[in-house]
Structure formats: C-alpha cells, structure tokens
Amino acid sequence: MARPRSYFSCSECGARAPKWAGQCGECGAWNTLVEVAAPPAERGKGGRFAGYAGAAAEAEIAPLTGLGSGREEPRIPTGLSELDHVLGGGLVPGAVVIIGGDPGIGKSTLLLQTLAVLGREIPALYVTGEESPQQIALRARRLGLPPEGIRLLTETRVERIVALAAAERPRVMVVDSIQTVHSDLLQSAPGSVAQLRECAAQLVRFAKQSGIAMFLVGHVTKEGQLAGPRVLEHMVDTVLYFEGEGSSSFRVIRAVKNRFGAVNELGVFAMTERGLREVSNPSAIFLSRHDEPVAGSVTMVTREGSRPLLVEVQALVDESHLSNPRRVTLGLEHNRLAMSLAVLHRHAGVATHDQDVFVNVVGGVRVTETAADLPVLLAVLSSLRNRPLPQDLVVFGEIGLAGEIRPVPSGQDRLREAVRHGFRRAIVPRANAPKKGIEGLEISAVQRLGEAVQAI
C-alpha cells in the first residue's frame, strides 16, 4: 500500500488526521486542521532512533571561531541604488527576499528591470506562473529593456522549478509569484496555507544550498499584509513592502525585516512610461514649499532606517459642532494625537476640547516615530491661533506626559539634512543640540513644552 504523501495537523494541539475535518477530534477546536507534507520515513532497521543516527552522520558540529574568518563574499549590486539601499548594500548570495504589494503597484516591473540589468553581468532567471513568455516580452519591449540578458521559465510546479534552476545555475532568481506555485506532495490548491509553506520551504532550502539570491513575489491582503501564513515572513531573510497611492506616480519600497541590513529603510521610485525611475532626493518630493507662509504648516525631520527625511506636517483646527470633537490623522498614530493634545492643555494652557483637529503628513508618508510629537503640536497651535510659522523653520522632538521635550535618535544627522535643504532655524530637544553648533543654522534648544511655545 502506497505511503500517503500528506496528512492534516491541528494547529492548536498538533494532533494528526488522515483527512480534513471541520473539528479536531483531540482538542475540539474548529477549522484548525491544515494539510502538511509527510516527512520521509525515519525509522529503519536500527530501531526507533535509526533515522536520527543517519542524520547525525551527515551533519557535523563545528566551533564558531573557525567560521566566517575568511574574506566576506561581496554583495551583488542590483543596478538600482534605491533598491540596494533598502537591501543594505545589495543582494547577499543565498539570501531569499520576499516583496509584497497591492496589485498593479509595480512589483513585476521592478524585478524585471532589476534582472535586465543583472543579466548583462551574471546569469539570471525569471520564473513566472502568472504571465506567459509573450506577455513578459511585451512588457520588456515597452520598458525598453535589453532582452538578451533575461532568461524566462514558465512553470508552477516547485519540484520542476528547482530541478531546472539547478541545471541552469543562475546567481539571481525571481519567482513571480509564490501564490501560483504548488508542490506534488500536497493535494490542496495553489495559494493555500499548506502549499505556501511547503513551496517556500523548498525554495528557501534550494537557495541556501546553491547560494542563489532569490526574489519571491507575494500577494497582500486587504489590510496590506502578506497573504498566507505568518511563518512565511520568518522563513525568508528579507521582507519588502512596495507601497504607493493609486493616484500618485511615486512608489515607496520599505524593508520591515532584513537579516543583512537595517530595517525600516526606505527607497523611493517614480513610475514613468519607461518603468520605475529612482528618486535620489526623497525630501524634495515630500517637502512642498508654499509661496507665502500659511498657518498650520511646519516641517519636521523624520528618519526612515538610516536616512533622514524632511516632510511637511499640516494641521487644521476648526470649531466643532459635535458633542465629541473629531480627531483625524493621516500618516500619524491617532492615539498619540489625543495624548499630545492633552499635554498641550495641561502644560501650555491651550485647550482644544471644543475644536475638531485634523492632522496630515503631506505626500502619503507614514511617520511612526515619536519625533513627530513637537511638530504636530506646533502645527496645531499655529492653526488654532491662525499664525503662520517661519518657512525656514524645522522642528522635531518627543513630548512626555510631564510636558518635557525628550531627545530623539540621530539629532545631528537630522539637522545636517535640514541645512542641506536651506533651512535656517530649528527647534529641537536640548539633548539633541550640538555642542559646537551647525554653520548657517540657528538652533533653539528647549526642555519643556512651554519653552517651545515661547520660541515661536
């Protein structure tokens, strides 16, 4: 009798079942049985632990002192400096990178451009399960990419992909997308949780053993998260999200996990008729200069990974006719705005309990760090009093519940970025003020919220 290739395991208690059922027979949990590929037989003639003895004969234990002492293998530049910046300096041989984003955001375009550049120097392979070779050729022709450097494979069976890639021996490989790939070991449909886990495991194992740098394209849910099991993000080395508004031509690629570089790095691209074009100075995009000073607008310096970024924070305060005034934020945390407004009332004597407060970060940038506290409150105060702030002013700082202005990381890097873009005044936490000062920049170092209000 043939040995079954898969079984069903309960995600709650780990019990096994030969077929799927709505309820686990052991723990009684509902909808927890997931298909799992059956492992190879481990019990042999040697008894219960024969399989473990065979595995121990293949593996070896080595001291850490003798590993990695040689010359570090150089990274592979992708040809796109913004993508290299997000990856931490380029591709690492054997690394697996998964990139997710909304449909039509430009994931396939970005990777096709990357492979077209890499294919001139090293062997590269593009595996597609969603498009035909003719469609890929039409896109490459529309983007003006050289076709001679791109090798195509149309296949959805992971065992066949691994076999052909092992024979082709590329140095960089793209699988577009992981949701279309399936394994013969499982009976479930492509895109299911079991298929995603098994196919990703086989591809990651193949990349580590062969030293191939691999890109996996992943779909996202309506919440913007990678579709499939969360274990998919733990299996790969780098997780990138490709973001952008449908009405905007700018695209942002963000690293949320990177074993070979800093997380939260940001790369900016512009979508054109000839594909994605790099934006080397993102601050010039997100920073809009008004013809004349306007109330409720202030410039802050945020930090994305290792890169300081200048963005404009806008606030609109208007009289509320509701019993519960509205607090609306775009690009900022909603609860932090409510907390900051309470601090503004308690420690600066400015009440907004009868006002609607709307706060927006221009350009669709999401600011998650606490350095936005002080700029938000100064923009709110400017809109409430209808007094414009100076156009050459830049602000950053965290506000505590006691009304103190707390320092933020990399204060001097933020100030140098502000000077580079022509700003001449800055309000910063006292702990972030440089001892020798910065030429061309008048710095007001504050320690309490009341001092910041007096400084403007």
Summary of the structure (lengths in Angstrom):
residues: 456
radius of gyration: 27.1
end to end distance: 82.9
largest distance: 85.6
contacts: 1455
relative contact order: 0.09
helix: 30%
strand: 27%
